[in-house]
Amino acid sequence: MDNFIAHILVVDDDYGIRSLVKKYLNENNFLVTTANSAEDAFDKINIVNFDLIILDIMMPGKSGLEFIKENKKKLETPIILLTAKGEAIDRITGLEIGADDYLPKPFEPKELLLRIKNIIEKTQINNQRRIFDFKNIKIDLNKQLILRDNEAFKINNTEKTILEKMINNPGKTFSREDIGVIINLDKERSIDVIITRLRKKIEIDPKNPKFLQTIRGAGYVLWIE
């Protein structure tokens, strides 16, 4: 897998399209798995964590739109729809319920490749901004986890919101008032409690923090560089 750009699932009941797309993407350094129906795709996404799904709308059994409705909420995987020319309404519906892009049939393989690369590049950038490694600590905002040495600590939505703001502003001091605005809370004591809770997850010695520090009379700052 290390030699491939990404692992893609191609879902289409047409064997010719599946074969063509797989061959072309393989030649362009993508690992490709195929599925001939929404049901087949469902079985495979429960086994493999794909980087992108190429999904036909019109298939026997469940349609591509039904597949999205049933799975998009639990999937973070981007989806490109393949649609026939007369399916404008379905394209719009697909985008509304969670598809990331669409491509009308018949299509040029090169155009599909460009759309794939564009989506994967954006996804990788977003993931990088939400996963941070420093010293012996990893903060994964997507999974709402802090990994420190061999321990894993779950963070709640409030802690995640504060960390996201601080991480994207390294070295900036946030007053209690600033943090209160960020999380919609005006009780200073409660903010202190949240910071203390975060320190227990980030710091080896929470009473002598190295990363999430107090700036006396000003507020809190996160040093991650």
N, C-alpha and C positions, 0 to 999 in steps of 0.2 A: 504493500500500500504506500510505502514511503516514496516510491518512484512515480506515483500518480498525482495529478493535480487535485482530483476530488473523486468521490464515489457517487455515481449517478444512477438513479432508478428510472428506467424508461417503461412507461405503462401504456400499452396500446394493443388492441385485439388484432391489428394487422401485422402479420409476421414480417411482411416485406419492409414496413416502416421500422419495426423493432430492429431488424437485421441491419438495415441501412444506417440508422442512427448509431447503433452499437459499433459497427465497423468504423464509421467516421470518427466517433469520439475516441475509440481505442487508438486510432492513428494519431490523435491529437493529445495523447497522454492522459486520458480519463479512464478510470475503471468503471465499467458499466454492468449493471444487473438489469434483467428485463422481467416484466410481468405481463401476462396476456389479459388481465382483468383487474377490476378494482379489488375483488376478493383475493386474488393472487398477490396484489400489491400490499394489501393489509397484512397478510401473513409475513411478508418480507420486511415490512417496516417494524414489525415486532421483534425481529431478529437482528436487523442491521440498522445502524444509525447512518443514514445516507446524508450526503452534503446537498443534494438537490434532486427534485423529482420532476420528470417530464411526463405530463399526464394528458392523455386523450380525453376529450369530453364524452363523445358518443361511443359507448361500448355495450355489448350485451350484458345483461344483469345490471349491476349498479353502474351509474354514470360517473364520469370524473367529478362532476359537481357534488354528487352524493358522497363520494370519497372525501372531498375537501370538507364538507359539512360535518362528517362523522369524525374526522381525524385532525383537522387543522389546529384545534384548540390545544391538543396534546403534542402537536408537532411544531418544532421550530424550523423545520426544513423548508426552504423556499421551493415554490412550485411554478413551473412554466406550463401553461395549457396549450395543447394542440387542438385547433378548432377548424371546422369546415367553413367555407366562405359565408354560408348563410346563417351562421350562428352568432350574429352580433349580440343578441340579447343574452345568450349564454356566456359570451366573453365578459360582458359587463357584470353579470351575476357572479361569475367566477372571481373577478377582481374584487367585487364587494365582499365576498365571503372568505377571501384570504389568499387567492392566487397572487403571485408576484409579477407575472408577465404572461403574454400569450403570443402565439404564432399561428397564423392561418395556414391551412393546408391548401395546395401543396407549398412547400417551403424549400428554400435553399439551405443545405446543411451548414454552409458557412455563416448564414445569418443566425441560425440556431446556436452555433458555437460562440458567436459574438455575444449573444444574449446570456448564454451560460456564464461566460467569463465575466461579464459585467455584474451579474448577480452575485457570483461567488466572491469577486473582489470586494463588493460592498459588504457582504456578510462577514468576510474575514476582518475587514476594518472595524465593523461594529463589535465583533467578538473580541478583538484586541483591546478595544476601549473599555471592555467590561470584564476583562480578566487581567489581573495585575500581580506580578511577582516581584517581591523585594525581600532581600535577606532570606530568612527561612520561612517566609509567609507567602501564601497565595490567596488572593481575594477574587472569588468568582461571583460577580454580581448576577450573572445569568442563573446560576444554581442557588444563589443566596447562601454561599458557603465561605468560611474562612478556614484555610488549611494551614496549620502551624505545626511544624515538625511532623509527627505522626498522628496528630489529633485533628478532628474536623468539628467545626462549630457552626451551627445553623444561625443565620441572621434573619430577623424579621423585616417587614417592609419599611418600618421607620428607620431601623439601623442601616438598611440598604440605601435609603434615600440620602441619609447624612453622609455615608461613605462615598457614594457616587459623586456628591457635590464636592467633598473634600479632595477626593482622588483627582478630579479634573481641575482642581485649583491647588496643586501642591505648594506648601509653604505659606498659603494664605491663612491668616487668623480669622476665625469665625467667632463672633460674639455670641452669647447666649440668645440675644435678640435675633441675630442672623439665623441661627439654627431653629429658633422658634418659628420664624417665617417659613423656612424650608419645610418643616414637618407640621406646620399649622398647630403649634403648641406654645402657650404663653406662660407656662409655669417653669421658672428657672430651676427649681429643685428637681423637677421631672427630667429636665434636660441633662442635669448633672448625673442623674441615675442612669440615663441612656448611655452617656459617655463612659461611665464607670463599667457598665455592662460590656460595651464594645472593647474596652481595654482588657478585660478578662479574656477576651477571645483573640486579641491581637498580640498583647504583650506577654513576654515570659514572666516579667515581674510588674504586674499592674500598678503597684504602689510607686514604682520608679520607671515610668514609661519612657521608652526611647522614640516611639513613633507618634502616638497620639498624645501630644503634650499640652499642658496648660500654660498659657501666657498670662501671667498674673495681671489682673485688672483689665484684661482685654478679651480673653476667651480661649478657644482651643485651635490647635493647628495639627495637621497630619504631615509628618515627614516621611516620604517614601522614596526619596532619591539618594 
